[in-house]
Amino acid sequence: MQGSYEKQLAELQQALAAEVKRLQGSLHAREVVSLSRKLDQLVVEMMRKGEQ
């Protein structure tokens, strides 16, 4: 179960990274950094929940 969760999380991280790269063309750098930080926080929160 844990391995499956980690695989899903890795896939989500890749999808988010691809989306951020796609958005970088249309957003200002400051907005991209802000979005990137929010996504990182979200991933960390999800990892914590997965460990519980």
mmCIF entry with sequence, helices, sheets and N, C-alpha, C, O atoms, coordinates in Angstrom:
data_MODEL
# 
_entry.id   MODEL 
# 
_entity.id                         1 
_entity.type                       polymer 
_entity.pdbx_number_of_molecules   1 
# 
_entity_poly.entity_id                      1 
_entity_poly.type                           'polypeptide(L)' 
_entity_poly.nstd_linkage                   no 
_entity_poly.nstd_monomer                   no 
_entity_poly.pdbx_seq_one_letter_code       MQGSYEKQLAELQQALAAEVKRLQGSLHAREVVSLSRKLDQLVVEMMRKGEQ 
_entity_poly.pdbx_seq_one_letter_code_can   MQGSYEKQLAELQQALAAEVKRLQGSLHAREVVSLSRKLDQLVVEMMRKGEQ 
_entity_poly.pdbx_strand_id                 A 
# 
loop_
_entity_poly_seq.entity_id 
_entity_poly_seq.num 
_entity_poly_seq.mon_id 
_entity_poly_seq.hetero 
1 1  MET n 
1 2  GLN n 
1 3  GLY n 
1 4  SER n 
1 5  TYR n 
1 6  GLU n 
1 7  LYS n 
1 8  GLN n 
1 9  LEU n 
1 10 ALA n 
1 11 GLU n 
1 12 LEU n 
1 13 GLN n 
1 14 GLN n 
1 15 ALA n 
1 16 LEU n 
1 17 ALA n 
1 18 ALA n 
1 19 GLU n 
1 20 VAL n 
1 21 LYS n 
1 22 ARG n 
1 23 LEU n 
1 24 GLN n 
1 25 GLY n 
1 26 SER n 
1 27 LEU n 
1 28 HIS n 
1 29 ALA n 
1 30 ARG n 
1 31 GLU n 
1 32 VAL n 
1 33 VAL n 
1 34 SER n 
1 35 LEU n 
1 36 SER n 
1 37 ARG n 
1 38 LYS n 
1 39 LEU n 
1 40 ASP n 
1 41 GLN n 
1 42 LEU n 
1 43 VAL n 
1 44 VAL n 
1 45 GLU n 
1 46 MET n 
1 47 MET n 
1 48 ARG n 
1 49 LYS n 
1 50 GLY n 
1 51 GLU n 
1 52 GLN n 
# 
_struct_asym.id          A 
_struct_asym.entity_id   1 
# 
loop_
_struct_conf.conf_type_id 
_struct_conf.id 
_struct_conf.pdbx_PDB_helix_id 
_struct_conf.beg_label_comp_id 
_struct_conf.beg_label_asym_id 
_struct_conf.beg_label_seq_id 
_struct_conf.pdbx_beg_PDB_ins_code 
_struct_conf.end_label_comp_id 
_struct_conf.end_label_asym_id 
_struct_conf.end_label_seq_id 
_struct_conf.pdbx_end_PDB_ins_code 
_struct_conf.beg_auth_comp_id 
_struct_conf.beg_auth_asym_id 
_struct_conf.beg_auth_seq_id 
_struct_conf.end_auth_comp_id 
_struct_conf.end_auth_asym_id 
_struct_conf.end_auth_seq_id 
_struct_conf.pdbx_PDB_helix_class 
_struct_conf.details 
_struct_conf.pdbx_PDB_helix_length 
HELX_P HELX_P1 AA1 GLN A 2  ? GLN A 24 ? GLN A 2  GLN A 24 1 ? 23 
HELX_P HELX_P2 AA2 ALA A 29 ? GLU A 51 ? ALA A 29 GLU A 51 1 ? 23 
# 
_struct_conf_type.id          HELX_P 
_struct_conf_type.criteria    ? 
_struct_conf_type.reference   ? 
# 
loop_
_atom_site.group_PDB 
_atom_site.id 
_atom_site.type_symbol 
_atom_site.label_atom_id 
_atom_site.label_alt_id 
_atom_site.label_comp_id 
_atom_site.label_asym_id 
_atom_site.label_entity_id 
_atom_site.label_seq_id 
_atom_site.pdbx_PDB_ins_code 
_atom_site.Cartn_x 
_atom_site.Cartn_y 
_atom_site.Cartn_z 
_atom_site.occupancy 
_atom_site.B_iso_or_equiv 
_atom_site.pdbx_formal_charge 
_atom_site.auth_seq_id 
_atom_site.auth_comp_id 
_atom_site.auth_asym_id 
_atom_site.auth_atom_id 
_atom_site.pdbx_PDB_model_num 
ATOM 1   N N  . MET A 1 1  ? 0.831  -1.203 0.000   1.00 0.00 ? 1  MET A N  1 
ATOM 2   C CA . MET A 1 1  ? 0.000  0.000  0.000   1.00 0.00 ? 1  MET A CA 1 
ATOM 3   C C  . MET A 1 1  ? 0.867  1.255  0.000   1.00 0.00 ? 1  MET A C  1 
ATOM 4   O O  . MET A 1 1  ? 0.636  2.182  -0.777  1.00 0.00 ? 1  MET A O  1 
ATOM 5   N N  . GLN A 1 2  ? 1.863  1.275  0.876   1.00 0.00 ? 2  GLN A N  1 
ATOM 6   C CA . GLN A 1 2  ? 2.746  2.439  0.988   1.00 0.00 ? 2  GLN A CA 1 
ATOM 7   C C  . GLN A 1 2  ? 3.455  2.719  -0.341  1.00 0.00 ? 2  GLN A C  1 
ATOM 8   O O  . GLN A 1 2  ? 3.550  3.869  -0.768  1.00 0.00 ? 2  GLN A O  1 
ATOM 9   N N  . GLY A 1 3  ? 3.947  1.665  -0.985  1.00 0.00 ? 3  GLY A N  1 
ATOM 10  C CA . GLY A 1 3  ? 4.647  1.822  -2.256  1.00 0.00 ? 3  GLY A CA 1 
ATOM 11  C C  . GLY A 1 3  ? 3.749  2.423  -3.326  1.00 0.00 ? 3  GLY A C  1 
ATOM 12  O O  . GLY A 1 3  ? 4.185  3.260  -4.116  1.00 0.00 ? 3  GLY A O  1 
ATOM 13  N N  . SER A 1 4  ? 2.500  1.995  -3.346  1.00 0.00 ? 4  SER A N  1 
ATOM 14  C CA . SER A 1 4  ? 1.525  2.507  -4.299  1.00 0.00 ? 4  SER A CA 1 
ATOM 15  C C  . SER A 1 4  ? 1.284  3.993  -4.062  1.00 0.00 ? 4  SER A C  1 
ATOM 16  O O  . SER A 1 4  ? 1.194  4.775  -5.009  1.00 0.00 ? 4  SER A O  1 
ATOM 17  N N  . TYR A 1 5  ? 1.179  4.376  -2.795  1.00 0.00 ? 5  TYR A N  1 
ATOM 18  C CA . TYR A 1 5  ? 0.961  5.785  -2.446  1.00 0.00 ? 5  TYR A CA 1 
ATOM 19  C C  . TYR A 1 5  ? 2.138  6.628  -2.912  1.00 0.00 ? 5  TYR A C  1 
ATOM 20  O O  . TYR A 1 5  ? 1.949  7.704  -3.481  1.00 0.00 ? 5  TYR A O  1 
ATOM 21  N N  . GLU A 1 6  ? 3.362  6.139  -2.670  1.00 0.00 ? 6  GLU A N  1 
ATOM 22  C CA . GLU A 1 6  ? 4.563  6.877  -3.064  1.00 0.00 ? 6  GLU A CA 1 
ATOM 23  C C  . GLU A 1 6  ? 4.651  7.004  -4.582  1.00 0.00 ? 6  GLU A C  1 
ATOM 24  O O  . GLU A 1 6  ? 5.089  8.029  -5.103  1.00 0.00 ? 6  GLU A O  1 
ATOM 25  N N  . LYS A 1 7  ? 4.232  5.956  -5.282  1.00 0.00 ? 7  LYS A N  1 
ATOM 26  C CA . LYS A 1 7  ? 4.241  5.999  -6.750  1.00 0.00 ? 7  LYS A CA 1 
ATOM 27  C C  . LYS A 1 7  ? 3.258  7.059  -7.240  1.00 0.00 ? 7  LYS A C  1 
ATOM 28  O O  . LYS A 1 7  ? 3.573  7.836  -8.141  1.00 0.00 ? 7  LYS A O  1 
ATOM 29  N N  . GLN A 1 8  ? 2.070  7.087  -6.644  1.00 0.00 ? 8  GLN A N  1 
ATOM 30  C CA . GLN A 1 8  ? 1.073  8.094  -7.009  1.00 0.00 ? 8  GLN A CA 1 
ATOM 31  C C  . GLN A 1 8  ? 1.608  9.492  -6.744  1.00 0.00 ? 8  GLN A C  1 
ATOM 32  O O  . GLN A 1 8  ? 1.430  10.398 -7.559  1.00 0.00 ? 8  GLN A O  1 
ATOM 33  N N  . LEU A 1 9  ? 2.261  9.665  -5.609  1.00 0.00 ? 9  LEU A N  1 
ATOM 34  C CA . LEU A 1 9  ? 2.807  10.961 -5.232  1.00 0.00 ? 9  LEU A CA 1 
ATOM 35  C C  . LEU A 1 9  ? 3.879  11.397 -6.227  1.00 0.00 ? 9  LEU A C  1 
ATOM 36  O O  . LEU A 1 9  ? 3.919  12.561 -6.628  1.00 0.00 ? 9  LEU A O  1 
ATOM 37  N N  . ALA A 1 10 ? 4.743  10.470 -6.625  1.00 0.00 ? 10 ALA A N  1 
ATOM 38  C CA . ALA A 1 10 ? 5.795  10.777 -7.604  1.00 0.00 ? 10 ALA A CA 1 
ATOM 39  C C  . ALA A 1 10 ? 5.175  11.185 -8.941  1.00 0.00 ? 10 ALA A C  1 
ATOM 40  O O  . ALA A 1 10 ? 5.641  12.125 -9.585  1.00 0.00 ? 10 ALA A O  1 
ATOM 41  N N  . GLU A 1 11 ? 4.126  10.478 -9.354  1.00 0.00 ? 11 GLU A N  1 
ATOM 42  C CA . GLU A 1 11 ? 3.436  10.812 -10.603 1.00 0.00 ? 11 GLU A CA 1 
ATOM 43  C C  . GLU A 1 11 ? 2.802  12.190 -10.506 1.00 0.00 ? 11 GLU A C  1 
ATOM 44  O O  . GLU A 1 11 ? 2.837  12.963 -11.463 1.00 0.00 ? 11 GLU A O  1 
ATOM 45  N N  . LEU A 1 12 ? 2.221  12.500 -9.350  1.00 0.00 ? 12 LEU A N  1 
ATOM 46  C CA . LEU A 1 12 ? 1.612  13.807 -9.131  1.00 0.00 ? 12 LEU A CA 1 
ATOM 47  C C  . LEU A 1 12 ? 2.665  14.905 -9.196  1.00 0.00 ? 12 LEU A C  1 
ATOM 48  O O  . LEU A 1 12 ? 2.445  15.946 -9.815  1.00 0.00 ? 12 LEU A O  1 
ATOM 49  N N  . GLN A 1 13 ? 3.811  14.672 -8.555  1.00 0.00 ? 13 GLN A N  1 
ATOM 50  C CA . GLN A 1 13 ? 4.894  15.656 -8.584  1.00 0.00 ? 13 GLN A CA 1 
ATOM 51  C C  . GLN A 1 13 ? 5.345  15.919 -10.015 1.00 0.00 ? 13 GLN A C  1 
ATOM 52  O O  . GLN A 1 13 ? 5.575  17.068 -10.392 1.00 0.00 ? 13 GLN A O  1 
ATOM 53  N N  . GLN A 1 14 ? 5.473  14.863 -10.815 1.00 0.00 ? 14 GLN A N  1 
ATOM 54  C CA . GLN A 1 14 ? 5.891  15.018 -12.211 1.00 0.00 ? 14 GLN A CA 1 
ATOM 55  C C  . GLN A 1 14 ? 4.851  15.815 -12.992 1.00 0.00 ? 14 GLN A C  1 
ATOM 56  O O  . GLN A 1 14 ? 5.197  16.688 -13.788 1.00 0.00 ? 14 GLN A O  1 
ATOM 57  N N  . ALA A 1 15 ? 3.583  15.513 -12.761 1.00 0.00 ? 15 ALA A N  1 
ATOM 58  C CA . ALA A 1 15 ? 2.510  16.217 -13.453 1.00 0.00 ? 15 ALA A CA 1 
ATOM 59  C C  . ALA A 1 15 ? 2.497  17.697 -13.065 1.00 0.00 ? 15 ALA A C  1 
ATOM 60  O O  . ALA A 1 15 ? 2.320  18.567 -13.917 1.00 0.00 ? 15 ALA A O  1 
ATOM 61  N N  . LEU A 1 16 ? 2.687  17.973 -11.775 1.00 0.00 ? 16 LEU A N  1 
ATOM 62  C CA . LEU A 1 16 ? 2.717  19.357 -11.310 1.00 0.00 ? 16 LEU A CA 1 
ATOM 63  C C  . LEU A 1 16 ? 3.911  20.100 -11.894 1.00 0.00 ? 16 LEU A C  1 
ATOM 64  O O  . LEU A 1 16 ? 3.786  21.252 -12.310 1.00 0.00 ? 16 LEU A O  1 
ATOM 65  N N  . ALA A 1 17 ? 5.062  19.448 -11.927 1.00 0.00 ? 17 ALA A N  1 
ATOM 66  C CA . ALA A 1 17 ? 6.265  20.079 -12.487 1.00 0.00 ? 17 ALA A CA 1 
ATOM 67  C C  . ALA A 1 17 ? 6.049  20.409 -13.967 1.00 0.00 ? 17 ALA A C  1 
ATOM 68  O O  . ALA A 1 17 ? 6.437  21.482 -14.431 1.00 0.00 ? 17 ALA A O  1 
ATOM 69  N N  . ALA A 1 18 ? 5.432  19.487 -14.699 1.00 0.00 ? 18 ALA A N  1 
ATOM 70  C CA . ALA A 1 18 ? 5.150  19.716 -16.117 1.00 0.00 ? 18 ALA A CA 1 
ATOM 71  C C  . ALA A 1 18 ? 4.185  20.885 -16.284 1.00 0.00 ? 18 ALA A C  1 
ATOM 72  O O  . ALA A 1 18 ? 4.347  21.707 -17.186 1.00 0.00 ? 18 ALA A O  1 
ATOM 73  N N  . GLU A 1 19 ? 3.191  20.956 -15.420 1.00 0.00 ? 19 GLU A N  1 
ATOM 74  C CA . GLU A 1 19 ? 2.207  22.035 -15.476 1.00 0.00 ? 19 GLU A CA 1 
ATOM 75  C C  . GLU A 1 19 ? 2.860  23.376 -15.158 1.00 0.00 ? 19 GLU A C  1 
ATOM 76  O O  . GLU A 1 19 ? 2.578  24.375 -15.821 1.00 0.00 ? 19 GLU A O  1 
ATOM 77  N N  . VAL A 1 20 ? 3.728  23.406 -14.154 1.00 0.00 ? 20 VAL A N  1 
ATOM 78  C CA . VAL A 1 20 ? 4.438  24.643 -13.806 1.00 0.00 ? 20 VAL A CA 1 
ATOM 79  C C  . VAL A 1 20 ? 5.281  25.101 -14.996 1.00 0.00 ? 20 VAL A C  1 
ATOM 80  O O  . VAL A 1 20 ? 5.294  26.285 -15.331 1.00 0.00 ? 20 VAL A O  1 
ATOM 81  N N  . LYS A 1 21 ? 5.985  24.162 -15.633 1.00 0.00 ? 21 LYS A N  1 
ATOM 82  C CA . LYS A 1 21 ? 6.802  24.514 -16.808 1.00 0.00 ? 21 LYS A CA 1 
ATOM 83  C C  . LYS A 1 21 ? 5.923  25.083 -17.911 1.00 0.00 ? 21 LYS A C  1 
ATOM 84  O O  . LYS A 1 21 ? 6.297  26.055 -18.568 1.00 0.00 ? 21 LYS A O  1 
ATOM 85  N N  . ARG A 1 22 ? 4.756  24.481 -18.118 1.00 0.00 ? 22 ARG A N  1 
ATOM 86  C CA . ARG A 1 22 ? 3.835  24.937 -19.158 1.00 0.00 ? 22 ARG A CA 1 
ATOM 87  C C  . ARG A 1 22 ? 3.350  26.354 -18.845 1.00 0.00 ? 22 ARG A C  1 
ATOM 88  O O  . ARG A 1 22 ? 3.247  27.199 -19.734 1.00 0.00 ? 22 ARG A O  1 
ATOM 89  N N  . LEU A 1 23 ? 3.055  26.597 -17.564 1.00 0.00 ? 23 LEU A N  1 
ATOM 90  C CA . LEU A 1 23 ? 2.541  27.899 -17.147 1.00 0.00 ? 23 LEU A CA 1 
ATOM 91  C C  . LEU A 1 23 ? 3.611  28.986 -17.165 1.00 0.00 ? 23 LEU A C  1 
ATOM 92  O O  . LEU A 1 23 ? 3.293  30.167 -17.303 1.00 0.00 ? 23 LEU A O  1 
ATOM 93  N N  . GLN A 1 24 ? 4.873  28.596 -17.025 1.00 0.00 ? 24 GLN A N  1 
ATOM 94  C CA . GLN A 1 24 ? 5.947  29.587 -16.973 1.00 0.00 ? 24 GLN A CA 1 
ATOM 95  C C  . GLN A 1 24 ? 5.948  30.497 -18.193 1.00 0.00 ? 24 GLN A C  1 
ATOM 96  O O  . GLN A 1 24 ? 6.332  31.663 -18.103 1.00 0.00 ? 24 GLN A O  1 
ATOM 97  N N  . GLY A 1 25 ? 5.523  29.969 -19.324 1.00 0.00 ? 25 GLY A N  1 
ATOM 98  C CA . GLY A 1 25 ? 5.471  30.782 -20.536 1.00 0.00 ? 25 GLY A CA 1 
ATOM 99  C C  . GLY A 1 25 ? 4.458  31.907 -20.451 1.00 0.00 ? 25 GLY A C  1 
ATOM 100 O O  . GLY A 1 25 ? 4.641  32.946 -21.086 1.00 0.00 ? 25 GLY A O  1 
ATOM 101 N N  . SER A 1 26 ? 3.389  31.726 -19.677 1.00 0.00 ? 26 SER A N  1 
ATOM 102 C CA . SER A 1 26 ? 2.308  32.706 -19.643 1.00 0.00 ? 26 SER A CA 1 
ATOM 103 C C  . SER A 1 26 ? 2.219  33.495 -18.338 1.00 0.00 ? 26 SER A C  1 
ATOM 104 O O  . SER A 1 26 ? 1.500  34.492 -18.264 1.00 0.00 ? 26 SER A O  1 
ATOM 105 N N  . LEU A 1 27 ? 2.942  33.056 -17.315 1.00 0.00 ? 27 LEU A N  1 
ATOM 106 C CA . LEU A 1 27 ? 2.898  33.767 -16.035 1.00 0.00 ? 27 LEU A CA 1 
ATOM 107 C C  . LEU A 1 27 ? 4.183  34.547 -15.810 1.00 0.00 ? 27 LEU A C  1 
ATOM 108 O O  . LEU A 1 27 ? 5.225  34.238 -16.387 1.00 0.00 ? 27 LEU A O  1 
ATOM 109 N N  . HIS A 1 28 ? 4.090  35.552 -14.970 1.00 0.00 ? 28 HIS A N  1 
ATOM 110 C CA . HIS A 1 28 ? 5.295  36.279 -14.570 1.00 0.00 ? 28 HIS A CA 1 
ATOM 111 C C  . HIS A 1 28 ? 6.094  35.409 -13.602 1.00 0.00 ? 28 HIS A C  1 
ATOM 112 O O  . HIS A 1 28 ? 5.528  34.585 -12.884 1.00 0.00 ? 28 HIS A O  1 
ATOM 113 N N  . ALA A 1 29 ? 7.394  35.596 -13.590 1.00 0.00 ? 29 ALA A N  1 
ATOM 114 C CA . ALA A 1 29 ? 8.293  34.776 -12.769 1.00 0.00 ? 29 ALA A CA 1 
ATOM 115 C C  . ALA A 1 29 ? 7.859  34.739 -11.308 1.00 0.00 ? 29 ALA A C  1 
ATOM 116 O O  . ALA A 1 29 ? 7.904  33.681 -10.680 1.00 0.00 ? 29 ALA A O  1 
ATOM 117 N N  . ARG A 1 30 ? 7.441  35.870 -10.764 1.00 0.00 ? 30 ARG A N  1 
ATOM 118 C CA . ARG A 1 30 ? 7.047  35.940 -9.357  1.00 0.00 ? 30 ARG A CA 1 
ATOM 119 C C  . ARG A 1 30 ? 5.854  35.018 -9.087  1.00 0.00 ? 30 ARG A C  1 
ATOM 120 O O  . ARG A 1 30 ? 5.814  34.323 -8.071  1.00 0.00 ? 30 ARG A O  1 
ATOM 121 N N  . GLU A 1 31 ? 4.900  35.020 -9.993  1.00 0.00 ? 31 GLU A N  1 
ATOM 122 C CA . GLU A 1 31 ? 3.727  34.152 -9.833  1.00 0.00 ? 31 GLU A CA 1 
ATOM 123 C C  . GLU A 1 31 ? 4.119  32.684 -9.903  1.00 0.00 ? 31 GLU A C  1 
ATOM 124 O O  . GLU A 1 31 ? 3.583  31.857 -9.166  1.00 0.00 ? 31 GLU A O  1 
ATOM 125 N N  . VAL A 1 32 ? 5.051  32.361 -10.785 1.00 0.00 ? 32 VAL A N  1 
ATOM 126 C CA . VAL A 1 32 ? 5.506  30.974 -10.926 1.00 0.00 ? 32 VAL A CA 1 
ATOM 127 C C  . VAL A 1 32 ? 6.181  30.507 -9.645  1.00 0.00 ? 32 VAL A C  1 
ATOM 128 O O  . VAL A 1 32 ? 5.933  29.392 -9.183  1.00 0.00 ? 32 VAL A O  1 
ATOM 129 N N  . VAL A 1 33 ? 7.037  31.356 -9.063  1.00 0.00 ? 33 VAL A N  1 
ATOM 130 C CA . VAL A 1 33 ? 7.724  31.001 -7.813  1.00 0.00 ? 33 VAL A CA 1 
ATOM 131 C C  . VAL A 1 33 ? 6.702  30.779 -6.709  1.00 0.00 ? 33 VAL A C  1 
ATOM 132 O O  . VAL A 1 33 ? 6.810  29.815 -5.950  1.00 0.00 ? 33 VAL A O  1 
ATOM 133 N N  . SER A 1 34 ? 5.718  31.655 -6.610  1.00 0.00 ? 34 SER A N  1 
ATOM 134 C CA . SER A 1 34 ? 4.668  31.537 -5.598  1.00 0.00 ? 34 SER A CA 1 
ATOM 135 C C  . SER A 1 34 ? 3.890  30.231 -5.785  1.00 0.00 ? 34 SER A C  1 
ATOM 136 O O  . SER A 1 34 ? 3.644  29.507 -4.821  1.00 0.00 ? 34 SER A O  1 
ATOM 137 N N  . LEU A 1 35 ? 3.509  29.940 -7.017  1.00 0.00 ? 35 LEU A N  1 
ATOM 138 C CA . LEU A 1 35 ? 2.771  28.716 -7.323  1.00 0.00 ? 35 LEU A CA 1 
ATOM 139 C C  . LEU A 1 35 ? 3.612  27.490 -7.000  1.00 0.00 ? 35 LEU A C  1 
ATOM 140 O O  . LEU A 1 35 ? 3.124  26.516 -6.427  1.00 0.00 ? 35 LEU A O  1 
ATOM 141 N N  . SER A 1 36 ? 4.875  27.556 -7.373  1.00 0.00 ? 36 SER A N  1 
ATOM 142 C CA . SER A 1 36 ? 5.797  26.449 -7.134  1.00 0.00 ? 36 SER A CA 1 
ATOM 143 C C  . SER A 1 36 ? 5.914  26.149 -5.640  1.00 0.00 ? 36 SER A C  1 
ATOM 144 O O  . SER A 1 36 ? 5.905  24.986 -5.237  1.00 0.00 ? 36 SER A O  1 
ATOM 145 N N  . ARG A 1 37 ? 6.022  27.195 -4.822  1.00 0.00 ? 37 ARG A N  1 
ATOM 146 C CA . ARG A 1 37 ? 6.104  27.022 -3.362  1.00 0.00 ? 37 ARG A CA 1 
ATOM 147 C C  . ARG A 1 37 ? 4.832  26.391 -2.817  1.00 0.00 ? 37 ARG A C  1 
ATOM 148 O O  . ARG A 1 37 ? 4.886  25.501 -1.969  1.00 0.00 ? 37 ARG A O  1 
ATOM 149 N N  . LYS A 1 38 ? 3.691  26.854 -3.306  1.00 0.00 ? 38 LYS A N  1 
ATOM 150 C CA . LYS A 1 38 ? 2.409  26.303 -2.847  1.00 0.00 ? 38 LYS A CA 1 
ATOM 151 C C  . LYS A 1 38 ? 2.309  24.821 -3.193  1.00 0.00 ? 38 LYS A C  1 
ATOM 152 O O  . LYS A 1 38 ? 1.850  24.020 -2.378  1.00 0.00 ? 38 LYS A O  1 
ATOM 153 N N  . LEU A 1 39 ? 2.737  24.458 -4.396  1.00 0.00 ? 39 LEU A N  1 
ATOM 154 C CA . LEU A 1 39 ? 2.690  23.054 -4.809  1.00 0.00 ? 39 LEU A CA 1 
ATOM 155 C C  . LEU A 1 39 ? 3.625  22.211 -3.958  1.00 0.00 ? 39 LEU A C  1 
ATOM 156 O O  . LEU A 1 39 ? 3.283  21.094 -3.570  1.00 0.00 ? 39 LEU A O  1 
ATOM 157 N N  . ASP A 1 40 ? 4.818  22.751 -3.664  1.00 0.00 ? 40 ASP A N  1 
ATOM 158 C CA . ASP A 1 40 ? 5.763  22.029 -2.804  1.00 0.00 ? 40 ASP A CA 1 
ATOM 159 C C  . ASP A 1 40 ? 5.152  21.783 -1.430  1.00 0.00 ? 40 ASP A C  1 
ATOM 160 O O  . ASP A 1 40 ? 5.267  20.684 -0.886  1.00 0.00 ? 40 ASP A O  1 
ATOM 161 N N  . GLN A 1 41 ? 4.501  22.803 -0.864  1.00 0.00 ? 41 GLN A N  1 
ATOM 162 C CA . GLN A 1 41 ? 3.866  22.667 0.451   1.00 0.00 ? 41 GLN A CA 1 
ATOM 163 C C  . GLN A 1 41 ? 2.776  21.604 0.403   1.00 0.00 ? 41 GLN A C  1 
ATOM 164 O O  . GLN A 1 41 ? 2.640  20.801 1.325   1.00 0.00 ? 41 GLN A O  1 
ATOM 165 N N  . LEU A 1 42 ? 2.006  21.605 -0.673  1.00 0.00 ? 42 LEU A N  1 
ATOM 166 C CA . LEU A 1 42 ? 0.928  20.633 -0.839  1.00 0.00 ? 42 LEU A CA 1 
ATOM 167 C C  . LEU A 1 42 ? 1.484  19.211 -0.871  1.00 0.00 ? 42 LEU A C  1 
ATOM 168 O O  . LEU A 1 42 ? 0.946  18.311 -0.226  1.00 0.00 ? 42 LEU A O  1 
ATOM 169 N N  . VAL A 1 43 ? 2.562  19.019 -1.625  1.00 0.00 ? 43 VAL A N  1 
ATOM 170 C CA . VAL A 1 43 ? 3.182  17.692 -1.726  1.00 0.00 ? 43 VAL A CA 1 
ATOM 171 C C  . VAL A 1 43 ? 3.692  17.240 -0.364  1.00 0.00 ? 43 VAL A C  1 
ATOM 172 O O  . VAL A 1 43 ? 3.511  16.083 0.016   1.00 0.00 ? 43 VAL A O  1 
ATOM 173 N N  . VAL A 1 44 ? 4.332  18.151 0.374   1.00 0.00 ? 44 VAL A N  1 
ATOM 174 C CA . VAL A 1 44 ? 4.847  17.816 1.708   1.00 0.00 ? 44 VAL A CA 1 
ATOM 175 C C  . VAL A 1 44 ? 3.696  17.418 2.633   1.00 0.00 ? 44 VAL A C  1 
ATOM 176 O O  . VAL A 1 44 ? 3.803  16.440 3.372   1.00 0.00 ? 44 VAL A O  1 
ATOM 177 N N  . GLU A 1 45 ? 2.594  18.177 2.592   1.00 0.00 ? 45 GLU A N  1 
ATOM 178 C CA . GLU A 1 45 ? 1.428  17.849 3.424   1.00 0.00 ? 45 GLU A CA 1 
ATOM 179 C C  . GLU A 1 45 ? 0.877  16.475 3.063   1.00 0.00 ? 45 GLU A C  1 
ATOM 180 O O  . GLU A 1 45 ? 0.513  15.697 3.946   1.00 0.00 ? 45 GLU A O  1 
ATOM 181 N N  . MET A 1 46 ? 0.814  16.176 1.776   1.00 0.00 ? 46 MET A N  1 
ATOM 182 C CA . MET A 1 46 ? 0.300  14.877 1.336   1.00 0.00 ? 46 MET A CA 1 
ATOM 183 C C  . MET A 1 46 ? 1.214  13.749 1.796   1.00 0.00 ? 46 MET A C  1 
ATOM 184 O O  . MET A 1 46 ? 0.738  12.680 2.178   1.00 0.00 ? 46 MET A O  1 
ATOM 185 N N  . MET A 1 47 ? 2.517  13.981 1.762   1.00 0.00 ? 47 MET A N  1 
ATOM 186 C CA . MET A 1 47 ? 3.464  12.964 2.220   1.00 0.00 ? 47 MET A CA 1 
ATOM 187 C C  . MET A 1 47 ? 3.273  12.699 3.709   1.00 0.00 ? 47 MET A C  1 
ATOM 188 O O  . MET A 1 47 ? 3.302  11.550 4.148   1.00 0.00 ? 47 MET A O  1 
ATOM 189 N N  . ARG A 1 48 ? 3.078  13.760 4.481   1.00 0.00 ? 48 ARG A N  1 
ATOM 190 C CA . ARG A 1 48 ? 2.854  13.604 5.928   1.00 0.00 ? 48 ARG A CA 1 
ATOM 191 C C  . ARG A 1 48 ? 1.592  12.798 6.190   1.00 0.00 ? 48 ARG A C  1 
ATOM 192 O O  . ARG A 1 48 ? 1.583  11.912 7.044   1.00 0.00 ? 48 ARG A O  1 
ATOM 193 N N  . LYS A 1 49 ? 0.527  13.103 5.457   1.00 0.00 ? 49 LYS A N  1 
ATOM 194 C CA . LYS A 1 49 ? -0.729 12.374 5.626   1.00 0.00 ? 49 LYS A CA 1 
ATOM 195 C C  . LYS A 1 49 ? -0.555 10.912 5.254   1.00 0.00 ? 49 LYS A C  1 
ATOM 196 O O  . LYS A 1 49 ? -1.138 10.031 5.887   1.00 0.00 ? 49 LYS A O  1 
ATOM 197 N N  . GLY A 1 50 ? 0.245  10.654 4.230   1.00 0.00 ? 50 GLY A N  1 
ATOM 198 C CA . GLY A 1 50 ? 0.485  9.287  3.783   1.00 0.00 ? 50 GLY A CA 1 
ATOM 199 C C  . GLY A 1 50 ? 1.259  8.472  4.797   1.00 0.00 ? 50 GLY A C  1 
ATOM 200 O O  . GLY A 1 50 ? 1.109  7.252  4.865   1.00 0.00 ? 50 GLY A O  1 
ATOM 201 N N  . GLU A 1 51 ? 2.093  9.145  5.594   1.00 0.00 ? 51 GLU A N  1 
ATOM 202 C CA . GLU A 1 51 ? 2.902  8.443  6.591   1.00 0.00 ? 51 GLU A CA 1 
ATOM 203 C C  . GLU A 1 51 ? 2.090  8.084  7.828   1.00 0.00 ? 51 GLU A C  1 
ATOM 204 O O  . GLU A 1 51 ? 2.461  7.179  8.575   1.00 0.00 ? 51 GLU A O  1 
ATOM 205 N N  . GLN A 1 52 ? 0.992  8.782  8.045   1.00 0.00 ? 52 GLN A N  1 
ATOM 206 C CA . GLN A 1 52 ? 0.178  8.535  9.242   1.00 0.00 ? 52 GLN A CA 1 
ATOM 207 C C  . GLN A 1 52 ? -0.574 7.218  9.130   1.00 0.00 ? 52 GLN A C  1 
ATOM 208 O O  . GLN A 1 52 ? -1.309 6.848  10.046  1.00 0.00 ? 52 GLN A O  1 
# 
